[in-house]
Amino acid sequence: MVRFTATAAVLASLAVTSSAFQPVGTRAAHLAPRTSSPVLRASIAVGDMVTPKAPMTPPPPQSDEDKDSEYKMDMTGIVLSGLEGKALTLNHEDFPMATEVRKVIPADCFEPDTAKSLGYLSVSLIGTAICTAFGVSVCGLLNPANPLTWPFWGLYSAVTGTVAMGLWVLSHECGHGAFSKNKLLQDSVGYFFHSLMLVPYFSWQRSHAVHHQYTNNIELGETHVPEQMYSKDEGAFAQRASVVKLLGKDVGMKVWGVWQAFLHLGVGWPAYLLIGATGGTGRGMTNHFWPDPLTTPDIPKKELFPGNWKEKVFKSDIGIAAVVGSLIAWTACNGLPQVMALYGGPLIVVNAWLVLYTWLQHTDTDVPHFEMDNHNFVKGALHTIDRPYDKMDPWGAIDFLHHKIGSTHVAHHFDSTIPHYKAQAATDAIKENFPEYYFYDPTPIHEAVWRVSKGCASVEKRGDRWVWNNEGVEDTI
């Protein structure tokens, strides 16, 4: 699924990498001078090498028959999510312009408050520190080298990684320029905490800005870009069909779903950093620790790290090298079990949260992807999906600890300079003024990830969009 159906050897090697060093991240963008257009800000954010996209690019004239055909799409094999097919009924030319959307969002939403940002940082930092201090104190009593203690350390990793995810989210805001107007302060905070979690800060900053610019673009999208299906006899669609044929529809789909969930949540993040897994094909195979593409890009002018970004990749590597060196020294002194218990385990959990968020923000069985001539910034941003993370627990602790990164992400994708503590106001404004273009799926998170794991294998071209095909297995998703 989504190019995770690689060879077993590659997957095995990546799994080893994830166990030892499991990084964390999602992307961000350097914020240069403010402009009135979020689209132009996005282009400034990724550097002069990125060409600004017009807020709305009118498509070629369509006949009435062509327009009607979009609403009469062949729905064979399409499984409806909690969006109930809403994303499949919208015409390209009907999406609002960036200026229209921006106009309805309160102006204050675009202004970061440094003191407030630091306050939220202190909450995440203190929470993570308390968890870590507890782990260190228990380490002498429950030796991580003893397999009998592993259930405890698994629980510890789940709790500590969940709390520490808040630090990742705030580092992500630093990369977007949403943390503070003090660029030195926010880059210092972002660089330190992302490096601590083995995320190359500037490399990720660039790739994440590209992700924002080309959201749901089948050619130049940067994360969770689906595999294009030209034949049902090859690729992930055929592989899933083989599993179903071998094990039966019900069991086969469950096995497929578990395997895809593991690949994404367990292996996905290091695979993305190392080989650009789930990235678009236009930039070739990429590595966030080396500035040049590992293979020849299909679109050389859209290289992931152009110009002065190559130097920034190496600057990012300095922070990673320092942390890796420290981990090696720690391992040499106290042993790998302790390092994995106190650092590696929680980091794997952070990475799982990261992929879970980004996967569900941009993927579901009835959410399409688009080619260059049928895509623009606003359309991509408004194909982001908000979900009910505030309902994952009785107290809404997850949404609080993770600064609402999953429940206010549509507004964030429209303008990534909106701080998380103002994103709800922006979300409410978009929902109220553009309800037909605001995507919110009320499906409980565990049900949504299970549906996506089973049902999002390959997309095929239908009309002017690429849609997920689940023909023959609709009743198991």
Buried (B, 14 or more C-beta within 10 A) or exposed (E): BBBBBBEEEBBEBBBEBBBBBBBBBBBBBBBBEBEEBBBBBBBBBBBEBBEBBBBBBEBEEBEEEBEEBBEEBEBEBBBBBBBEBBBBEBEBEEBBBBBBBBEBBEEEBBBBBBEBBBEBBEBBBEBBEEBBEEBEEBBEEBEBEEEEBBEBBEEBBBBBBBBBBBBBBBBBBBBBBBBBEEBEBBBEBBBBBBBBBBBBBBBBBBBBBBBBBBBBBBBBBBBBBBBBBEEBEEBBBBBBBEBBEEBEBEEBBBBBBEBBBBBBBBBBBBBBBBBBBBBBBBBBBBBBBBBEBEEEBEBEEBBBBBEEBBEBBBEBBEBBEEBBEEBEEBBEEEBBBBBBBBBBBBBBBBBBBBBBBBBBBBBBBBBBBBBBEBBBBBBBBBBBBBBBBBBBEEEBEBBBBBBBBBBBBBBBBBBBBBBBBBBBBBBBBBBEBBEEBBBBBEBBBEEBBBBBBBBBBBBBBBBBBBBBBBEBBBEBB
